[in-house]
Amino acid sequence: MIIFLAKQGLDLSDIKNFIFHPGGKKVLDAYADALGIEGDFLNKTRHVMNNYGNMSSVTVLYVLEHFMSEGFEDGYGLMMAMGPGFSSEMVLLNMKN
């Protein structure tokens, strides 16, 4: 992720919205531990996990919908999903209200 952002001329502090696939409690905890970001930056991801569960990588689209309907911070968003085996996808979004 850090290398992906660096190739865009960005670092983690430039990301205002984390639209992450909720792969389960352990995955959410791993995101938080690995990124070391203060506060509940995964609150919308947790909401989707609690209300819909993990529906594979497509669940990230439910998280994106939650951001679009409930609001987001102007700036960059990072959307990340994981698939079977170990595959992952990342999309950098420029989000404006």
Secondary structure as UniProt FT lines:
FT   HELIX           2..7
FT   TURN            8..9
FT   HELIX           12..14
FT   STRAND          15..20
FT   HELIX           25..35
FT   TURN            41..42
FT   HELIX           43..52
FT   HELIX           56..58
FT   HELIX           59..70
FT   STRAND          75..83
FT   TURN            84..86
FT   STRAND          87..95
//
